[in-house]
Amino acid sequence: MDLNSFIEFIQSQNWIFAKTYSEKAPHEYCLKKNSQSIDEFNDAVMFIRNNGVKEYFYKKAFIYFYHDGYKYWTMGAPVHQTILINRTNDFKKYE
């Protein structure tokens, strides 16, 4: 997957607001099961991991990919076990 394909993918997703983290760490997520293509979803996960940067959320490291005012990340499970992609436009540092 290249950047243009990633952009098309994220624009086609139904982003759901994460209500349980609305105060602590506001973000949205999209679900693999709602994606039109599981292969495309998995490719997007790998794109984030291959092109992102390592940052910490408190003491846990994640790979974040920044694009167009958002940062995207997964929870780090193997690709076949990854069920969601997160995004936020909140660039606050959590330490």
RATABEL-V565508 format. One record per run of one state. SS is the DSSP state (H for helix, E for strand, - for the rest). FROM is the first residue (numbers start at 1). LEN is the number of residues. If there is no record, write none. Layout:
ss=SS from=FROM len=LEN
ss=SS from=FROM len=LEN
//
This chain:
ss=- from=1 len=2
ss=H from=3 len=10
ss=- from=13 len=3
ss=E from=16 len=2
ss=- from=18 len=1
ss=H from=19 len=3
ss=- from=22 len=6
ss=E from=28 len=4
ss=H from=32 len=3
ss=- from=35 len=3
ss=H from=38 len=14
ss=- from=52 len=1
ss=E from=53 len=5
ss=- from=58 len=2
ss=E from=60 len=8
ss=- from=68 len=2
ss=E from=70 len=4
ss=- from=74 len=5
ss=H from=79 len=3
ss=- from=82 len=2
ss=E from=84 len=5
ss=- from=89 len=5
ss=E from=94 len=1
ss=- from=95 len=1
//
